[in-house]
Amino acid sequence: MSAVGDHAQNRRMDDHQNALSLRAPRLRPGDRVRIVAPACPPSREEVDRGVELLTSWGLRAELGEHVFDQWGYMAGRDEDRVFDLNAGFRDPGVRAVVAAMGGKGTYRIVDDLDTEALRRDPKPVVGFSDITHLHLALWSRCRLATLHGPFAKRDDAYTGPASAESLRRALMTTDPVTLHRDPSEATADVTVEGTATGVLMGGNLDAIRTETGAGLPSLRGAILFLEHQRGTGLGEVDRALTQLIRSRALDGVRGVALGQFLGFECDAGDPTLGGWGIRDVLRDRLAALGVPVLGGLPAGHGNNPPTIPLGTQATIDTATGTLTVLPAVV
């Protein structure tokens, strides 16, 4: 096929994928928002401040029944956490579901989500980190466009005015979202030149790796967004990326957008690591994919996280250093 034919075919695929996205109506003043805890238990004080923020936008914030339960390190038993999620999905008066916190445990309940309720009545689901398991499951099973955004728990250092405004716009307007490369981010130097367009998918690298073989949706034709919070070191990132490559999960990915990989700043000076840092691991694993890679996006586990639609068409452009994403709401 000619280059022109390839381009036309890719454009048709993009239009088809975007048409398949199930997008919820944007929120309006007076709408109810349900706060749930699919992973770890949040603090009451921080959730109260999150409620205040949502209320300041004219929304009516309410809490799931089990938000402050605790079972080990999780916010209640599996059946109670998924009950709160499904109650929010099934209630026609609830117009958005926002995670109170990430942490651990969401991966235990994704098989019991009532995605048929969301097919009938789509509503945005907000969260990141461990909530990536929800984003992946909802895309895989009902093609719901969701929001990689801050939790309902709020403190000034973590979710300042810019982060709050980003969430408000993503929920209450239909404006596209554009992120710009930040040269100060650890991944900023990881670039494979080019432009690419596809449905934006992804989130936390460890969550994506965990879903391999257990419900990870096809990433063919997607722009893959990755971010990571430091655990055991560079080897953990290397293992996760290698598992995705060896399992063929990255076959057909059109581009990669790299967010924050935190806690690796000192590794490049460690002689026991051969002088490698996080940018070296990312470049070594991702450049071989042969697709554009845009590093340095200020999104992930750092302070003031932006809200990014997932499951809608996105474009990365390494020349301008931008990721532009269509809204998750209509």
Secondary structure, DSSP 8 states (H G I E B T S, - for coil): --HHHHHHHHHHHHHHHHHH-B-B----TT-EEEEE-SSS---HHHHHHHHHHHHHTT-EEEE-TTTT--BTTBSS-HHHHHHHHHHHHH-TTEEEEEES--SS-GGGTGGG--HHHHHHS---EEE-GGGHHHHHHHHHHH-B-EEE---S---TTTS-HHHHHHHHHHHH----EEEE--TTSTTTT-EE--EEEEEEEEEEHHHHHHTTTTT----TTEEEEEEEE-SS-HHHHHHHHHHHHHTTTTTT--EEEEEEEET-TTGGG-GGGTT--HHHHHHHHHGGG-S-EE-----SSSSS---EEESSEEEEETTTTEEEE--SB-
